[in-house]
Amino acid sequence: MANKKQIEELHQILLQRQSSLITSINDSRINIDSLKNQEVKDDYDYAEIVSDSFTEGVLANQQMNELKEIESALKRIKIGTYGICEMCDEAIAIQRLKAKPFARFCTSCRAIYEAEQENKK
């Protein structure tokens, strides 16, 4: 289980990543808006703008999902449940938290969770 010092270090990492994601998401929104306002001269321009807008949108969506995970981790830190697996209530290994500071599951439960998500598809 992570000790207080390790949790504080991970808290700082989460805050930094949160700030970085917010900036990136805002930049993506600005880029998408600017793409919408570009002049289209031919089909190639149109295809390029659509492709670029789609790519920006996909990246922004992925970043928004990560931002939600980070915000959830920050809440868990605040209420004292950070580092506890949401499935089995066991401590998440510090190595896993260092690799993925917003992890909600231990390694074993993560595999179960992912398998369940695959079966839902």
BADREN-511746 format. One record per atom (N, C-alpha, C): atom name; z, y, x. Coordinates in pm, whole numbers, always signed. Layout:
N
{a=CA&Z=Z&Y=Y&X=X}
...
//
This chain:
121
{a=N&Z=+0&Y=-119&X=+84}
{a=CA&Z=+0&Y=+0&X=+0}
{a=C&Z=+0&Y=+124&X=+88}
{a=N&Z=-72&Y=+225&X=+43}
{a=CA&Z=-81&Y=+349&X=+118}
{a=C&Z=+53&Y=+422&X=+114}
{a=N&Z=+91&Y=+478&X=+229}
{a=CA&Z=+213&Y=+556&X=+232}
{a=C&Z=+183&Y=+702&X=+196}
{a=N&Z=+289&Y=+784&X=+189}
{a=CA&Z=+271&Y=+924&X=+147}
{a=C&Z=+174&Y=+1001&X=+236}
{a=N&Z=+185&Y=+981&X=+365}
{a=CA&Z=+98&Y=+1052&X=+460}
{a=C&Z=-49&Y=+1011&X=+439}
{a=N&Z=-73&Y=+882&X=+422}
{a=CA&Z=-209&Y=+834&X=+400}
{a=C&Z=-265&Y=+888&X=+268}
{a=N&Z=-182&Y=+889&X=+165}
{a=CA&Z=-227&Y=+942&X=+36}
{a=C&Z=-260&Y=+1090&X=+48}
{a=N&Z=-180&Y=+1165&X=+123}
{a=CA&Z=-210&Y=+1308&X=+142}
{a=C&Z=-342&Y=+1326&X=+217}
{a=N&Z=-367&Y=+1245&X=+318}
{a=CA&Z=-494&Y=+1252&X=+391}
{a=C&Z=-611&Y=+1221&X=+297}
{a=N&Z=-596&Y=+1119&X=+216}
{a=CA&Z=-701&Y=+1083&X=+121}
{a=C&Z=-717&Y=+1191&X=+15}
{a=N&Z=-607&Y=+1253&X=-25}
{a=CA&Z=-611&Y=+1363&X=-121}
{a=C&Z=-698&Y=+1477&X=-66}
{a=N&Z=-679&Y=+1510&X=+60}
{a=CA&Z=-758&Y=+1617&X=+123}
{a=C&Z=-906&Y=+1578&X=+131}
{a=N&Z=-933&Y=+1453&X=+162}
{a=CA&Z=-1072&Y=+1405&X=+166}
{a=C&Z=-1135&Y=+1417&X=+27}
{a=N&Z=-1060&Y=+1378&X=-75}
{a=CA&Z=-1111&Y=+1388&X=-213}
{a=C&Z=-1138&Y=+1533&X=-252}
{a=N&Z=-1048&Y=+1623&X=-216}
{a=CA&Z=-1068&Y=+1765&X=-249}
{a=C&Z=-1191&Y=+1822&X=-179}
{a=N&Z=-1210&Y=+1784&X=-53}
{a=CA&Z=-1328&Y=+1831&X=+21}
{a=C&Z=-1456&Y=+1777&X=-40}
{a=N&Z=-1456&Y=+1650&X=-75}
{a=CA&Z=-1575&Y=+1590&X=-136}
{a=C&Z=-1601&Y=+1651&X=-273}
{a=N&Z=-1496&Y=+1678&X=-350}
{a=CA&Z=-1510&Y=+1742&X=-480}
{a=C&Z=-1579&Y=+1878&X=-464}
{a=N&Z=-1533&Y=+1956&X=-371}
{a=CA&Z=-1592&Y=+2089&X=-347}
{a=C&Z=-1739&Y=+2077&X=-306}
{a=N&Z=-1767&Y=+1983&X=-219}
{a=CA&Z=-1904&Y=+1961&X=-173}
{a=C&Z=-1995&Y=+1919&X=-288}
{a=N&Z=-1946&Y=+1832&X=-374}
{a=CA&Z=-2026&Y=+1786&X=-488}
{a=C&Z=-2052&Y=+1899&X=-587}
{a=N&Z=-1952&Y=+1979&X=-614}
{a=CA&Z=-1970&Y=+2091&X=-707}
{a=C&Z=-2078&Y=+2185&X=-655}
{a=N&Z=-2073&Y=+2216&X=-527}
{a=CA&Z=-2176&Y=+2301&X=-466}
{a=C&Z=-2314&Y=+2238&X=-477}
{a=N&Z=-2323&Y=+2110&X=-446}
{a=CA&Z=-2451&Y=+2039&X=-450}
{a=C&Z=-2507&Y=+2032&X=-592}
{a=N&Z=-2421&Y=+2004&X=-690}
{a=CA&Z=-2465&Y=+1997&X=-830}
{a=C&Z=-2517&Y=+2133&X=-876}
{a=N&Z=-2445&Y=+2238&X=-841}
{a=CA&Z=-2489&Y=+2373&X=-877}
{a=C&Z=-2622&Y=+2406&X=-811}
{a=N&Z=-2638&Y=+2367&X=-685}
{a=CA&Z=-2765&Y=+2390&X=-615}
{a=C&Z=-2879&Y=+2314&X=-683}
{a=N&Z=-2851&Y=+2192&X=-726}
{a=CA&Z=-2953&Y=+2112&X=-796}
{a=C&Z=-2996&Y=+2179&X=-925}
{a=N&Z=-2900&Y=+2232&X=-998}
{a=CA&Z=-2933&Y=+2303&X=-1123}
{a=C&Z=-3021&Y=+2424&X=-1096}
{a=N&Z=-2988&Y=+2498&X=-991}
{a=CA&Z=-3069&Y=+2614&X=-954}
{a=C&Z=-3210&Y=+2569&X=-915}
{a=N&Z=-3219&Y=+2461&X=-837}
{a=CA&Z=-3350&Y=+2409&X=-795}
{a=C&Z=-3433&Y=+2365&X=-915}
{a=N&Z=-3369&Y=+2296&X=-1009}
{a=CA&Z=-3441&Y=+2251&X=-1129}
{a=C&Z=-3490&Y=+2371&X=-1208}
{a=N&Z=-3406&Y=+2471&X=-1224}
{a=CA&Z=-3448&Y=+2592&X=-1295}
{a=C&Z=-3564&Y=+2662&X=-1225}
{a=N&Z=-3559&Y=+2668&X=-1093}
{a=CA&Z=-3668&Y=+2733&X=-1020}
{a=C&Z=-3797&Y=+2651&X=-1030}
{a=N&Z=-3785&Y=+2519&X=-1034}
{a=CA&Z=-3904&Y=+2435&X=-1050}
{a=C&Z=-3969&Y=+2459&X=-1186}
{a=N&Z=-3886&Y=+2478&X=-1288}
{a=CA&Z=-3939&Y=+2504&X=-1422}
{a=C&Z=-4018&Y=+2634&X=-1429}
{a=N&Z=-3981&Y=+2728&X=-1342}
{a=CA&Z=-4046&Y=+2859&X=-1344}
{a=C&Z=-4164&Y=+2870&X=-1248}
{a=N&Z=-4197&Y=+2763&X=-1179}
{a=CA&Z=-4310&Y=+2768&X=-1086}
{a=C&Z=-4442&Y=+2770&X=-1161}
{a=N&Z=-4537&Y=+2836&X=-1101}
{a=CA&Z=-4670&Y=+2843&X=-1160}
{a=C&Z=-4744&Y=+2711&X=-1133}
{a=N&Z=-4804&Y=+2660&X=-1237}
{a=CA&Z=-4880&Y=+2535&X=-1227}
{a=C&Z=-5028&Y=+2571&X=-1225}
{a=N&Z=-5095&Y=+2531&X=-1116}
{a=CA&Z=-5237&Y=+2564&X=-1101}
{a=C&Z=-5327&Y=+2446&X=-1134}
{a=N&Z=-5275&Y=+2326&X=-1117}
{a=CA&Z=-5357&Y=+2207&X=-1144}
{a=C&Z=-5266&Y=+2088&X=-1171}
{a=N&Z=-5329&Y=+1973&X=-1196}
{a=CA&Z=-5252&Y=+1852&X=-1227}
{a=C&Z=-5163&Y=+1809&X=-1111}
{a=N&Z=-5211&Y=+1832&X=-989}
{a=CA&Z=-5131&Y=+1796&X=-872}
{a=C&Z=-5002&Y=+1878&X=-869}
{a=N&Z=-5011&Y=+2007&X=-892}
{a=CA&Z=-4891&Y=+2092&X=-896}
{a=C&Z=-4796&Y=+2045&X=-1004}
{a=N&Z=-4851&Y=+2013&X=-1121}
{a=CA&Z=-4769&Y=+1967&X=-1232}
{a=C&Z=-4696&Y=+1837&X=-1195}
{a=N&Z=-4770&Y=+1743&X=-1138}
{a=CA&Z=-4711&Y=+1615&X=-1100}
{a=C&Z=-4601&Y=+1634&X=-995}
{a=N&Z=-4624&Y=+1722&X=-901}
{a=CA&Z=-4526&Y=+1748&X=-796}
{a=C&Z=-4398&Y=+1811&X=-854}
{a=N&Z=-4415&Y=+1904&X=-945}
{a=CA&Z=-4300&Y=+1969&X=-1007}
{a=C&Z=-4220&Y=+1870&X=-1091}
{a=N&Z=-4290&Y=+1788&X=-1167}
{a=CA&Z=-4222&Y=+1687&X=-1250}
{a=C&Z=-4147&Y=+1589&X=-1161}
{a=N&Z=-4210&Y=+1543&X=-1056}
{a=CA&Z=-4146&Y=+1449&X=-964}
{a=C&Z=-4023&Y=+1511&X=-898}
{a=N&Z=-4038&Y=+1634&X=-849}
{a=CA&Z=-3925&Y=+1701&X=-785}
{a=C&Z=-3810&Y=+1725&X=-884}
{a=N&Z=-3844&Y=+1764&X=-1006}
{a=CA&Z=-3741&Y=+1787&X=-1108}
{a=C&Z=-3668&Y=+1656&X=-1141}
{a=N&Z=-3744&Y=+1549&X=-1152}
{a=CA&Z=-3685&Y=+1418&X=-1182}
{a=C&Z=-3589&Y=+1377&X=-1070}
{a=N&Z=-3633&Y=+1392&X=-945}
{a=CA&Z=-3551&Y=+1355&X=-830}
{a=C&Z=-3423&Y=+1437&X=-827}
{a=N&Z=-3436&Y=+1568&X=-846}
{a=CA&Z=-3317&Y=+1655&X=-849}
{a=C&Z=-3222&Y=+1612&X=-961}
{a=N&Z=-3277&Y=+1579&X=-1076}
{a=CA&Z=-3195&Y=+1537&X=-1190}
{a=C&Z=-3121&Y=+1408&X=-1163}
{a=N&Z=-3189&Y=+1311&X=-1104}
{a=CA&Z=-3127&Y=+1182&X=-1073}
{a=C&Z=-3012&Y=+1203&X=-973}
{a=N&Z=-3039&Y=+1282&X=-869}
{a=CA&Z=-2935&Y=+1308&X=-769}
{a=C&Z=-2816&Y=+1380&X=-832}
{a=N&Z=-2843&Y=+1479&X=-916}
{a=CA&Z=-2734&Y=+1552&X=-981}
{a=C&Z=-2652&Y=+1460&X=-1071}
{a=N&Z=-2717&Y=+1369&X=-1142}
{a=CA&Z=-2645&Y=+1275&X=-1228}
{a=C&Z=-2556&Y=+1182&X=-1146}
{a=N&Z=-2607&Y=+1133&X=-1034}
{a=CA&Z=-2527&Y=+1046&X=-948}
{a=C&Z=-2407&Y=+1124&X=-893}
{a=N&Z=-2431&Y=+1248&X=-855}
{a=CA&Z=-2323&Y=+1330&X=-802}
{a=C&Z=-2220&Y=+1362&X=-911}
{a=N&Z=-2264&Y=+1383&X=-1033}
{a=CA&Z=-2171&Y=+1408&X=-1142}
{a=C&Z=-2085&Y=+1286&X=-1170}
{a=N&Z=-2143&Y=+1168&X=-1160}
{a=CA&Z=-2066&Y=+1045&X=-1179}
{a=C&Z=-1959&Y=+1031&X=-1069}
{a=N&Z=-1999&Y=+1060&X=-945}
{a=CA&Z=-1903&Y=+1054&X=-835}
{a=C&Z=-1794&Y=+1159&X=-855}
{a=N&Z=-1831&Y=+1277&X=-901}
{a=CA&Z=-1734&Y=+1384&X=-926}
{a=C&Z=-1632&Y=+1340&X=-1030}
{a=N&Z=-1676&Y=+1273&X=-1135}
{a=CA&Z=-1584&Y=+1221&X=-1237}
{a=C&Z=-1487&Y=+1120&X=-1176}
{a=N&Z=-1537&Y=+1034&X=-1089}
{a=CA&Z=-1452&Y=+935&X=-1022}
{a=C&Z=-1348&Y=+1004&X=-934}
{a=N&Z=-1390&Y=+1109&X=-865}
{a=CA&Z=-1298&Y=+1184&X=-778}
{a=C&Z=-1192&Y=+1253&X=-862}
{a=N&Z=-1234&Y=+1315&X=-971}
{a=CA&Z=-1137&Y=+1383&X=-1058}
{a=C&Z=-1036&Y=+1283&X=-1115}
{a=N&Z=-1081&Y=+1163&X=-1147}
{a=CA&Z=-991&Y=+1059&X=-1195}
{a=C&Z=-893&Y=+1019&X=-1084}
{a=N&Z=-941&Y=+1006&X=-961}
{a=CA&Z=-853&Y=+972&X=-849}
{a=C&Z=-750&Y=+1081&X=-826}
{a=N&Z=-791&Y=+1206&X=-836}
{a=CA&Z=-697&Y=+1317&X=-818}
{a=C&Z=-588&Y=+1314&X=-926}
{a=N&Z=-626&Y=+1278&X=-1047}
{a=CA&Z=-526&Y=+1265&X=-1155}
{a=C&Z=-429&Y=+1151&X=-1124}
{a=N&Z=-482&Y=+1040&X=-1072}
{a=CA&Z=-395&Y=+927&X=-1037}
{a=C&Z=-296&Y=+964&X=-926}
{a=N&Z=-342&Y=+1046&X=-832}
{a=CA&Z=-251&Y=+1093&X=-727}
{a=C&Z=-139&Y=+1175&X=-791}
{a=N&Z=-177&Y=+1262&X=-882}
{a=CA&Z=-80&Y=+1350&X=-947}
{a=C&Z=+26&Y=+1273&X=-1026}
{a=N&Z=-16&Y=+1166&X=-1093}
{a=CA&Z=+80&Y=+1091&X=-1177}
{a=C&Z=+144&Y=+974&X=-1103}
{a=N&Z=+100&Y=+951&X=-980}
{a=CA&Z=+165&Y=+848&X=-898}
{a=C&Z=+109&Y=+708&X=-910}
{a=N&Z=-10&Y=+693&X=-967}
{a=CA&Z=-69&Y=+559&X=-979}
{a=C&Z=-186&Y=+538&X=-883}
{a=N&Z=-210&Y=+634&X=-795}
{a=CA&Z=-321&Y=+623&X=-700}
{a=C&Z=-296&Y=+506&X=-605}
{a=N&Z=-402&Y=+430&X=-580}
{a=CA&Z=-393&Y=+318&X=-488}
{a=C&Z=-349&Y=+189&X=-554}
{a=N&Z=-336&Y=+192&X=-686}
{a=CA&Z=-298&Y=+73&X=-763}
{a=C&Z=-421&Y=+28&X=-842}
{a=N&Z=-456&Y=-98&X=-829}
{a=CA&Z=-573&Y=-153&X=-898}
{a=C&Z=-553&Y=-142&X=-1050}
{a=N&Z=-653&Y=-90&X=-1117}
{a=CA&Z=-645&Y=-73&X=-1262}
{a=C&Z=-658&Y=-205&X=-1338}
{a=N&Z=-697&Y=-311&X=-1268}
{a=CA&Z=-715&Y=-439&X=-1334}
{a=C&Z=-593&Y=-531&X=-1313}
{a=N&Z=-548&Y=-542&X=-1189}
{a=CA&Z=-440&Y=-638&X=-1160}
{a=C&Z=-307&Y=-572&X=-1125}
{a=N&Z=-305&Y=-441&X=-1116}
{a=CA&Z=-184&Y=-364&X=-1082}
{a=C&Z=-130&Y=-392&X=-943}
{a=N&Z=-211&Y=-449&X=-856}
{a=CA&Z=-171&Y=-469&X=-716}
{a=C&Z=-220&Y=-349&X=-634}
{a=N&Z=-161&Y=-331&X=-517}
{a=CA&Z=-201&Y=-222&X=-429}
{a=C&Z=-343&Y=-245&X=-376}
{a=N&Z=-420&Y=-139&X=-372}
{a=CA&Z=-554&Y=-143&X=-313}
{a=C&Z=-536&Y=-126&X=-163}
{a=N&Z=-603&Y=-207&X=-85}
{a=CA&Z=-591&Y=-201&X=+61}
{a=C&Z=-629&Y=-63&X=+113}
{a=N&Z=-552&Y=-14&X=+209}
{a=CA&Z=-577&Y=+120&X=+264}
{a=C&Z=-718&Y=+129&X=+324}
{a=N&Z=-767&Y=+18&X=+382}
{a=CA&Z=-902&Y=+20&X=+438}
{a=C&Z=-1005&Y=+46&X=+329}
{a=N&Z=-984&Y=-10&X=+212}
{a=CA&Z=-1075&Y=+13&X=+100}
{a=C&Z=-1067&Y=+158&X=+55}
{a=N&Z=-946&Y=+212&X=+46}
{a=CA&Z=-931&Y=+352&X=+5}
{a=C&Z=-992&Y=+448&X=+106}
{a=N&Z=-983&Y=+413&X=+234}
{a=CA&Z=-1045&Y=+498&X=+336}
{a=C&Z=-1197&Y=+495&X=+323}
{a=N&Z=-1252&Y=+380&X=+289}
{a=CA&Z=-1396&Y=+366&X=+272}
{a=C&Z=-1444&Y=+430&X=+143}
{a=N&Z=-1363&Y=+417&X=+37}
{a=CA&Z=-1399&Y=+471&X=-94}
{a=C&Z=-1271&Y=+528&X=-157}
{a=N&Z=-1239&Y=+654&X=-125}
{a=CA&Z=-1111&Y=+711&X=-167}
{a=C&Z=-1088&Y=+717&X=-318}
{a=N&Z=-1194&Y=+703&X=-396}
{a=CA&Z=-1177&Y=+708&X=-542}
{a=C&Z=-1182&Y=+568&X=-603}
{a=N&Z=-1163&Y=+466&X=-520}
{a=CA&Z=-1166&Y=+327&X=-569}
{a=C&Z=-1061&Y=+306&X=-678}
{a=N&Z=-1102&Y=+239&X=-784}
{a=CA&Z=-1013&Y=+209&X=-896}
{a=C&Z=-964&Y=+65&X=-894}
{a=N&Z=-1033&Y=-19&X=-818}
{a=CA&Z=-1003&Y=-161&X=-818}
{a=C&Z=-987&Y=-211&X=-675}
{a=N&Z=-906&Y=-316&X=-659}
{a=CA&Z=-901&Y=-386&X=-531}
{a=C&Z=-1033&Y=-460&X=-512}
{a=N&Z=-1054&Y=-514&X=-396}
{a=CA&Z=-1182&Y=-579&X=-367}
{a=C&Z=-1210&Y=-696&X=-461}
{a=N&Z=-1110&Y=-778&X=-488}
{a=CA&Z=-1130&Y=-894&X=-576}
{a=C&Z=-1165&Y=-852&X=-717}
{a=N&Z=-1091&Y=-757&X=-770}
{a=CA&Z=-1115&Y=-712&X=-907}
{a=C&Z=-1246&Y=-634&X=-919}
{a=N&Z=-1285&Y=-565&X=-812}
{a=CA&Z=-1412&Y=-494&X=-814}
{a=C&Z=-1527&Y=-591&X=-835}
{a=N&Z=-1522&Y=-705&X=-769}
{a=CA&Z=-1626&Y=-806&X=-786}
{a=C&Z=-1631&Y=-856&X=-931}
{a=N&Z=-1514&Y=-877&X=-990}
{a=CA&Z=-1508&Y=-920&X=-1130}
{a=C&Z=-1565&Y=-812&X=-1221}
{a=N&Z=-1524&Y=-688&X=-1197}
{a=CA&Z=-1571&Y=-575&X=-1279}
{a=C&Z=-1723&Y=-561&X=-1271}
{a=N&Z=-1778&Y=-568&X=-1151}
{a=CA&Z=-1923&Y=-556&X=-1134}
{a=C&Z=-1996&Y=-670&X=-1201}
{a=N&Z=-1943&Y=-790&X=-1195}
{a=CA&Z=-2005&Y=-904&X=-1262}
{a=C&Z=-2006&Y=-883&X=-1412}
{a=N&Z=-1895&Y=-831&X=-1466}
{a=CA&Z=-1889&Y=-802&X=-1609}
{a=C&Z=-1991&Y=-695&X=-1649}
{a=N&Z=-2007&Y=-595&X=-1565}
{a=CA&Z=-2104&Y=-489&X=-1594}
{a=C&Z=-2247&Y=-543&X=-1592}
{a=N&Z=-2275&Y=-635&X=-1501}
{a=CA&Z=-2407&Y=-697&X=-1494}
{a=C&Z=-2435&Y=-779&X=-1620}
{a=N&Z=-2334&Y=-847&X=-1670}
{a=CA&Z=-2350&Y=-930&X=-1789}
{a=C&Z=-2375&Y=-846&X=-1913}
{a=N&Z=-2329&Y=-722&X=-1913}
{a=CA&Z=-2349&Y=-632&X=-2028}
{a=C&Z=-2493&Y=-582&X=-2036}
{a=N&Z=-2565&Y=-589&X=-1924}
{a=CA&Z=-2702&Y=-536&X=-1921}
{a=C&Z=-2799&Y=-626&X=-1992}
//
